[in-house]
């Protein structure tokens, strides 16, 4: 019997997934979590074969949880709405065994679980192109600056937080806009988010 933990913050979907998988003769849902931190705690306690997780959840994202659990003898499947290059890259780096989209037919999920249990990795076809999309063009410091901009911080506040001069922060922002090929801060945030490059977001 394949033992499964599911982590999903939408209660209706969590219930539906649990009911669907419980109907499979070779599967049982051992635990349900509504965020990444709860998923990590359940996995350590229940030691399931498979963990199915959404990405965008409160308290801790599915990708953060996957990174925490990657050394355990556990198969991790990301089940999400988002086909984003940054998310997919982080998921692969965390060693997840499957990355499926929520609009896939439900019978595909059970088939994917069986394939993954037999040692295969399963990625939605829509993600194949993303594997070859360009990585985040910003340096770690530039990413840090843009994350603070996205939090609504002004140039002065960013300078203070990162121990930089306001002129240096302005230079960073200018380089960020140039690298992302956008005209202003709002477009830069949108482009960055669209690609899933904000860590843990």
Backbone as CSV, one residue per row, in Angstrom:
resi,resn,N_x,N_y,N_z,CA_x,CA_y,CA_z,C_x,C_y,C_z
1,UNK,0.845,-1.201,0.000,0.000,0.000,0.000,0.882,1.254,0.000
2,UNK,0.602,2.174,-0.923,1.376,3.422,-0.998,0.774,4.429,-0.018
3,UNK,1.585,4.853,0.946,1.121,5.796,1.972,1.408,7.230,1.513
4,UNK,0.391,8.109,1.612,0.486,9.461,1.028,0.104,10.543,2.045
5,UNK,0.882,11.647,2.034,0.491,12.871,2.753,0.237,13.943,1.693
6,UNK,-0.847,14.705,1.856,-1.180,15.774,0.901,-1.134,17.122,1.628
7,UNK,-0.473,18.098,1.027,-0.433,19.459,1.586,-1.016,20.435,0.565
8,UNK,-2.101,21.090,0.958,-2.815,22.005,0.054,-3.618,22.970,0.921
9,UNK,-3.515,24.290,0.652,-4.198,25.242,1.524,-5.656,25.479,1.150
10,UNK,-6.095,24.996,-0.023,-7.517,25.121,-0.382,-8.242,23.869,0.128
11,UNK,-9.042,24.051,1.161,-9.660,22.903,1.853,-10.490,22.006,0.935
12,UNK,-11.243,22.619,0.002,-12.093,21.828,-0.883,-11.245,20.916,-1.774
13,UNK,-10.164,21.481,-2.297,-9.278,20.703,-3.166,-8.555,19.621,-2.359
14,UNK,-8.180,19.962,-1.140,-7.511,18.994,-0.267,-8.423,17.779,-0.032
15,UNK,-9.695,18.066,0.269,-10.667,16.989,0.492,-10.893,16.155,-0.763
16,UNK,-10.997,16.845,-1.922,-11.246,16.141,-3.185,-10.073,15.219,-3.544
17,UNK,-8.848,15.729,-3.398,-7.658,14.921,-3.702,-7.589,13.700,-2.794
18,UNK,-7.866,13.920,-1.516,-7.826,12.836,-0.543,-8.839,11.747,-0.905
19,UNK,-10.076,12.158,-1.219,-11.133,11.198,-1.576,-10.767,10.421,-2.841
20,UNK,-10.246,11.141,-3.849,-9.869,10.488,-5.116,-8.803,9.423,-4.912
21,UNK,-7.755,9.784,-4.165,-6.648,8.835,-3.987,-7.033,7.675,-3.071
22,UNK,-7.931,7.930,-2.114,-8.394,6.844,-1.237,-9.203,5.788,-2.000
23,UNK,-9.723,6.172,-3.161,-10.480,5.213,-3.986,-9.562,4.223,-4.700
24,UNK,-8.271,4.595,-4.821,-7.324,3.702,-5.505,-7.029,2.501,-4.598
25,UNK,-7.068,1.284,-5.160,-6.910,0.088,-4.312,-5.538,-0.056,-3.658
26,UNK,-4.519,0.589,-4.243,-3.150,0.422,-3.715,-2.628,1.674,-3.007
27,UNK,-3.547,2.611,-2.670,-3.107,3.866,-2.039,-3.939,4.192,-0.804
28,UNK,-3.292,4.824,0.182,-4.048,5.330,1.338,-3.485,6.686,1.734
29,UNK,-4.386,7.628,2.035,-3.965,8.958,2.461,-3.780,8.926,3.977
30,UNK,-2.526,9.078,4.406,-2.193,8.946,5.829,-2.360,10.262,6.588
31,UNK,-2.234,11.405,5.870,-2.325,12.688,6.568,-2.571,13.845,5.619
32,UNK,-3.201,14.908,6.138,-3.500,16.104,5.349,-2.913,17.321,6.056
33,UNK,-2.294,18.210,5.273,-1.694,19.430,5.828,-2.181,20.634,5.029
34,UNK,-2.239,21.805,5.683,-2.712,22.997,4.964,-1.594,24.005,4.700
35,UNK,-0.342,23.661,5.091,0.798,24.523,4.759,2.080,23.685,4.782
36,UNK,3.173,24.285,4.302,4.435,23.554,4.182,5.018,23.100,5.509
37,UNK,4.886,23.942,6.542,5.455,23.588,7.852,4.744,22.374,8.438
38,UNK,3.410,22.356,8.291,2.616,21.217,8.779,2.977,19.956,7.995
39,UNK,3.224,20.120,6.684,3.604,18.972,5.837,4.914,18.358,6.319
40,UNK,5.907,19.203,6.630,7.209,18.725,7.109,7.026,17.941,8.411
41,UNK,6.221,18.497,9.317,5.985,17.851,10.620,5.291,16.492,10.427
42,UNK,4.259,16.444,9.546,3.534,15.192,9.292,4.434,14.123,8.667
43,UNK,5.273,14.545,7.713,6.175,13.596,7.041,7.152,12.994,8.047
44,UNK,7.704,13.829,8.908,8.669,13.314,9.900,7.986,12.349,10.876
45,UNK,6.692,12.608,11.155,5.984,11.765,12.127,5.427,10.492,11.479
46,UNK,4.829,10.631,10.278,4.126,9.495,9.659,4.996,8.664,8.717
47,UNK,6.121,9.259,8.255,7.030,8.582,7.314,6.286,7.954,6.112
48,UNK,5.542,8.784,5.354,4.812,8.252,4.190,5.765,7.942,3.030
49,UNK,5.231,7.272,2.009,6.025,7.004,0.797,6.058,8.230,-0.103
50,UNK,4.930,8.954,-0.123,4.767,10.063,-1.077,4.206,11.297,-0.366
51,UNK,4.731,12.468,-0.741,4.183,13.746,-0.281,3.764,14.527,-1.515
52,UNK,2.485,14.903,-1.575,1.965,15.716,-2.690,1.727,17.114,-2.138
53,UNK,2.332,18.122,-2.778,2.263,19.489,-2.232,1.986,20.547,-3.271
54,UNK,1.211,21.547,-2.853,1.061,22.772,-3.629,2.334,23.605,-3.385
55,UNK,2.534,24.672,-4.163,3.699,25.547,-3.930,3.305,26.713,-3.032
56,UNK,2.326,27.501,-3.468,1.984,28.731,-2.741,1.029,28.409,-1.596
57,UNK,1.622,28.290,-0.396,0.844,28.000,0.811,1.306,28.938,1.917
58,UNK,0.450,29.180,2.919,0.874,30.054,4.030,1.961,29.408,4.885
59,UNK,2.564,30.207,5.735,3.613,29.819,6.695,4.890,29.351,5.996
60,UNK,4.785,28.315,5.165,5.962,27.829,4.434,5.509,27.317,3.073
61,UNK,6.220,27.693,2.020,5.824,27.252,0.680,6.194,25.782,0.474
62,UNK,5.572,25.177,-0.534,5.876,23.788,-0.866,7.330,23.603,-1.276
63,UNK,7.913,24.611,-1.930,9.315,24.497,-2.365,10.254,24.543,-1.167
64,UNK,9.943,25.405,-0.178,10.758,25.458,1.048,10.698,24.109,1.774
65,UNK,9.485,23.548,1.834,9.308,22.251,2.508,10.077,21.154,1.759
66,UNK,10.004,21.181,0.424,10.716,20.167,-0.379,12.221,20.244,-0.140
67,UNK,12.749,21.484,-0.043,14.187,21.654,0.210,14.571,21.093,1.582
68,UNK,13.664,21.224,2.544,13.930,20.719,3.893,13.920,19.190,3.952
69,UNK,13.105,18.579,3.078,12.881,17.133,3.160,13.670,16.320,2.137
70,UNK,14.529,16.999,1.360,15.120,16.295,0.213,16.052,15.138,0.576
71,UNK,16.515,15.072,1.827,17.415,13.969,2.202,16.669,12.753,2.756
72,UNK,15.329,12.849,2.832,14.562,11.724,3.378,14.205,10.717,2.280
73,UNK,13.993,9.445,2.650,13.561,8.440,1.656,12.076,8.659,1.355
74,UNK,11.789,9.664,0.556,10.424,10.116,0.323,10.298,10.588,-1.122
75,UNK,9.192,10.260,-1.760,8.916,10.767,-3.110,8.084,12.041,-2.964
76,UNK,8.551,13.133,-3.572,7.826,14.409,-3.477,7.257,14.797,-4.832
77,UNK,5.945,15.094,-4.836,5.273,15.537,-6.065,4.721,16.938,-5.816
78,UNK,5.107,17.871,-6.679,4.545,19.227,-6.621,3.307,19.223,-7.516
79,UNK,2.179,19.678,-6.966,0.936,19.772,-7.728,0.475,21.219,-7.627
80,UNK,0.598,21.967,-8.716,0.391,23.406,-8.646,-0.335,23.951,-9.865
81,UNK,-0.794,25.190,-9.756,-1.403,25.898,-10.891,-0.305,26.545,-11.732
82,UNK,0.897,26.713,-11.132,1.892,27.596,-11.731,2.983,26.868,-12.515
83,UNK,3.002,27.110,-13.823,4.097,26.614,-14.662,5.086,27.767,-14.820
84,UNK,5.924,27.973,-13.812,6.884,29.090,-13.838,8.300,28.547,-13.823
85,UNK,9.145,29.173,-14.639,10.527,28.695,-14.785,11.269,28.658,-13.452
86,UNK,11.135,29.732,-12.660,11.859,29.790,-11.386,11.401,28.712,-10.417
87,UNK,10.088,28.466,-10.387,9.545,27.423,-9.510,10.067,26.048,-9.949
88,UNK,10.008,25.820,-11.260,10.412,24.516,-11.793,11.897,24.255,-11.519
89,UNK,12.695,25.314,-11.685,14.140,25.191,-11.433,14.402,24.850,-9.959
90,UNK,13.721,25.548,-9.056,13.899,25.264,-7.619,13.418,23.857,-7.270
91,UNK,12.311,23.447,-7.878,11.768,22.112,-7.606,12.765,21.039,-8.045
92,UNK,13.345,21.225,-9.223,14.328,20.229,-9.709,15.584,20.222,-8.838
93,UNK,16.010,21.419,-8.412,17.188,21.489,-7.528,16.927,20.820,-6.182
94,UNK,15.652,20.842,-5.750,15.288,20.200,-4.479,15.087,18.695,-4.666
95,UNK,15.218,18.239,-5.917,15.129,16.799,-6.187,13.715,16.244,-6.181
96,UNK,12.692,17.093,-6.473,11.332,16.551,-6.464,11.181,15.516,-7.586
97,UNK,10.300,14.553,-7.336,10.145,13.427,-8.262,9.074,13.679,-9.312
98,UNK,8.186,14.636,-9.023,7.140,14.947,-9.984,6.734,16.403,-9.864
99,UNK,6.340,17.008,-10.988,5.845,18.387,-10.995,4.668,18.375,-11.961
100,UNK,3.463,18.391,-11.395,2.252,18.263,-12.201,1.392,19.507,-12.036
101,UNK,0.600,19.806,-13.057,-0.279,20.972,-13.000,-1.687,20.543,-12.586
102,UNK,-2.367,21.418,-11.840,-3.681,21.069,-11.283,-4.744,20.833,-12.348
103,UNK,-4.525,21.353,-13.553,-5.558,21.120,-14.571,-5.366,19.799,-15.312
104,UNK,-4.416,18.966,-14.867,-4.246,17.635,-15.456,-5.432,16.758,-15.038
105,UNK,-5.831,15.782,-15.877,-6.920,14.876,-15.486,-6.563,14.119,-14.199
106,UNK,-7.574,13.874,-13.340,-7.308,13.266,-12.032,-6.684,11.876,-12.124
107,UNK,-7.062,11.101,-13.165,-6.478,9.747,-13.273,-4.975,9.789,-13.550
108,UNK,-4.517,10.940,-14.102,-3.075,11.078,-14.361,-2.274,11.117,-13.060
109,UNK,-2.882,11.653,-11.998,-2.179,11.764,-10.721,-1.869,10.378,-10.153
110,UNK,-2.859,9.494,-10.131,-2.644,8.138,-9.606,-1.607,7.406,-10.455
111,UNK,-1.687,7.568,-11.776,-0.715,6.913,-12.669,0.686,7.459,-12.420
112,UNK,0.783,8.784,-12.205,2.084,9.413,-11.949,2.671,8.897,-10.634
113,UNK,1.825,8.746,-9.604,2.305,8.247,-8.306,2.915,6.851,-8.485
114,UNK,2.225,5.990,-9.225,2.738,4.621,-9.435,4.064,4.646,-10.204
115,UNK,4.134,5.495,-11.232,5.382,5.592,-12.019,6.536,6.085,-11.161
116,UNK,6.246,7.105,-10.334,7.276,7.684,-9.469,7.738,6.666,-8.430
117,UNK,6.806,5.866,-7.899,7.171,4.818,-6.939,8.074,3.762,-7.583
118,UNK,7.951,3.614,-8.911,8.807,2.629,-9.591,10.144,3.230,-10.027
119,UNK,10.381,4.514,-9.618,11.700,5.104,-9.864,11.780,6.146,-10.952
120,UNK,10.666,6.458,-11.595,10.693,7.469,-12.655,10.425,8.859,-12.099
121,UNK,10.811,9.880,-12.887,10.431,11.263,-12.560,9.373,11.675,-13.582
122,UNK,8.352,12.379,-13.134,7.254,12.769,-14.022,7.081,14.282,-13.975
123,UNK,7.214,14.928,-15.137,6.977,16.376,-15.225,5.892,16.624,-16.270
124,UNK,4.978,17.551,-15.995,3.944,17.903,-16.981,4.597,18.352,-18.284
125,UNK,4.024,17.951,-19.420,4.616,18.323,-20.719,4.825,19.832,-20.878
126,UNK,3.923,20.637,-20.281,4.028,22.103,-20.387,5.327,22.633,-19.786
127,UNK,5.958,21.819,-18.935,7.153,22.286,-18.228,8.443,22.036,-18.999
128,UNK,8.371,21.210,-20.030,9.594,20.852,-20.752,10.276,22.093,-21.329
129,UNK,9.472,23.005,-21.917,10.048,24.238,-22.469,10.684,25.091,-21.380
130,UNK,10.087,25.056,-20.177,10.618,25.864,-19.081,12.009,25.415,-18.666
131,UNK,12.299,24.146,-18.849,13.614,23.627,-18.452,14.719,24.317,-19.248
132,UNK,14.353,24.836,-20.416,15.358,25.483,-21.276,15.224,27.002,-21.286
133,UNK,14.342,27.535,-20.427,14.186,28.990,-20.392,15.342,29.607,-19.602
134,UNK,15.653,30.881,-19.862,16.821,31.482,-19.200,16.654,31.559,-17.690
135,UNK,17.743,31.387,-16.938,17.658,31.503,-15.479,17.546,32.962,-15.048
136,UNK,17.312,33.180,-13.781,17.246,34.529,-13.207,18.527,35.300,-13.573
137,UNK,18.395,36.422,-14.310,19.591,37.159,-14.755,20.229,38.034,-13.669
138,UNK,19.555,38.194,-12.532,20.062,39.105,-11.503,21.020,38.403,-10.536
139,UNK,21.977,39.175,-10.032,22.876,38.650,-9.002,22.074,38.536,-7.698
140,UNK,22.672,37.903,-6.697,21.981,37.739,-5.417,21.646,39.104,-4.799
141,UNK,22.592,40.048,-4.881,22.386,41.388,-4.313,21.271,42.128,-5.066
142,UNK,21.272,42.028,-6.404,20.224,42.689,-7.206,18.857,42.096,-6.874
143,UNK,18.814,40.782,-6.695,17.559,40.108,-6.322,17.075,40.626,-4.976
144,UNK,18.015,40.781,-4.044,17.706,41.286,-2.699,17.093,42.687,-2.789
145,UNK,17.702,43.538,-3.616,17.206,44.909,-3.798,15.780,44.871,-4.367
146,UNK,15.553,44.047,-5.389,14.231,43.979,-6.019,13.181,43.420,-5.046
147,UNK,13.574,42.471,-4.209,12.635,41.927,-3.218,12.184,43.020,-2.246
148,UNK,13.131,43.901,-1.852,12.780,45.014,-0.956,11.902,46.037,-1.668
149,UNK,12.164,46.259,-2.959,11.309,47.149,-3.761,9.890,46.571,-3.786
150,UNK,9.805,45.230,-3.980,8.498,44.554,-4.048,7.742,44.644,-2.723
151,UNK,8.483,44.787,-1.627,7.847,44.941,-0.304,7.365,46.379,-0.084
152,UNK,7.617,47.248,-1.079,7.140,48.630,-0.990,8.116,49.590,-0.336
153,UNK,9.370,49.153,-0.173,10.353,50.018,0.495,10.900,51.071,-0.487
154,UNK,11.134,52.265,0.053,11.695,53.361,-0.741,13.217,53.197,-0.828
155,UNK,13.834,53.948,-1.753,15.289,53.884,-1.955,16.055,54.084,-0.652
156,UNK,15.638,55.092,0.140,16.331,55.388,1.414,16.266,54.204,2.374
157,UNK,15.077,53.591,2.470,14.892,52.452,3.386,15.750,51.261,2.947
158,UNK,15.799,51.034,1.627,16.612,49.919,1.096,18.077,50.165,1.412
159,UNK,18.511,51.408,1.190,19.913,51.772,1.469,20.254,51.500,2.936
160,UNK,19.358,51.893,3.817,19.579,51.712,5.257,19.645,50.221,5.613
161,UNK,18.700,49.456,5.079,18.628,48.024,5.401,19.843,47.248,4.891
162,UNK,20.350,47.638,3.717,21.475,46.895,3.116,22.832,47.573,3.344
163,UNK,22.833,48.644,4.160,24.076,49.388,4.452,24.756,49.885,3.171
164,UNK,23.940,50.504,2.295,24.450,51.055,1.038,24.100,52.535,0.984
165,UNK,24.693,53.259,0.044,24.282,54.657,-0.157,23.054,54.651,-1.073
166,UNK,22.274,55.733,-1.031,21.095,55.799,-1.897,21.505,55.769,-3.374
167,UNK,22.653,56.368,-3.669,23.162,56.358,-5.052,23.431,54.938,-5.534
168,UNK,24.012,54.116,-4.665,24.301,52.718,-5.027,23.007,51.959,-5.266
169,UNK,21.997,52.195,-4.421,20.702,51.521,-4.601,20.089,51.924,-5.939
170,UNK,20.168,53.255,-6.260,19.631,53.712,-7.559,20.349,53.034,-8.722
171,UNK,21.670,52.878,-8.588,22.440,52.184,-9.635,21.966,50.741,-9.792
172,UNK,21.761,50.070,-8.629,21.272,48.685,-8.672,19.934,48.611,-9.409
173,UNK,19.030,49.539,-9.076,17.699,49.525,-9.688,17.794,49.755,-11.195
174,UNK,18.675,50.660,-11.591,18.885,50.928,-13.014,19.379,49.667,-13.745
175,UNK,20.335,48.957,-13.121,20.878,47.708,-13.704,19.781,46.638,-13.773
176,UNK,18.966,46.547,-12.713,17.876,45.561,-12.663,16.900,45.788,-13.818
177,UNK,16.482,47.057,-14.018,15.535,47.382,-15.094,16.136,47.024,-16.451
178,UNK,17.415,47.317,-16.602,18.121,47.031,-17.848,18.174,45.518,-18.115
179,UNK,18.573,44.756,-17.081,18.705,43.299,-17.245,17.361,42.620,-17.534
180,UNK,16.303,43.150,-16.923,14.986,42.536,-17.123,14.268,43.097,-18.355
181,UNK,14.864,44.122,-18.962,14.286,44.699,-20.177,12.943,45.373,-19.931
182,UNK,12.827,46.075,-18.780,11.563,46.739,-18.437,11.812,48.226,-18.178
183,UNK,10.703,49.010,-18.118,10.849,50.453,-18.001,10.723,51.016,-16.599
184,UNK,10.147,50.251,-15.676,9.982,50.775,-14.317,9.943,49.652,-13.279
185,UNK,9.881,50.064,-12.012,9.945,49.096,-10.905,8.759,48.129,-10.906
186,UNK,7.574,48.638,-11.226,6.367,47.791,-11.207,6.487,46.685,-12.250
187,UNK,6.963,47.049,-13.448,7.152,46.038,-14.504,8.219,45.021,-14.097
188,UNK,9.272,45.514,-13.414,10.348,44.617,-12.969,9.813,43.585,-11.983
189,UNK,8.994,44.040,-11.034,8.404,43.126,-10.042,7.509,42.104,-10.750
190,UNK,6.687,42.593,-11.686,5.769,41.701,-12.409,6.542,40.650,-13.202
191,UNK,7.597,41.064,-13.902,8.408,40.130,-14.705,9.064,39.076,-13.815
192,UNK,9.562,39.524,-12.678,10.260,38.634,-11.745,9.288,37.609,-11.161
193,UNK,8.089,38.112,-10.799,7.086,37.229,-10.201,6.568,36.218,-11.222
194,UNK,6.325,36.710,-12.427,5.837,35.884,-13.541,6.721,34.657,-13.752
195,UNK,8.030,34.845,-13.575,8.973,33.754,-13.780,9.232,32.921,-12.516
196,UNK,8.586,33.318,-11.401,8.757,32.555,-10.164,10.142,32.686,-9.556
197,UNK,10.786,33.862,-9.774,12.174,34.035,-9.281,12.246,34.570,-7.855
198,UNK,11.113,35.042,-7.298,11.145,35.486,-5.907,11.239,34.262,-5.015
199,UNK,12.301,34.152,-4.238,12.506,32.964,-3.395,11.399,32.833,-2.362
200,UNK,10.798,31.647,-2.317,9.790,31.367,-1.287,8.457,32.032,-1.522
201,UNK,8.342,32.796,-2.652,7.065,33.471,-2.886,6.138,32.548,-3.652
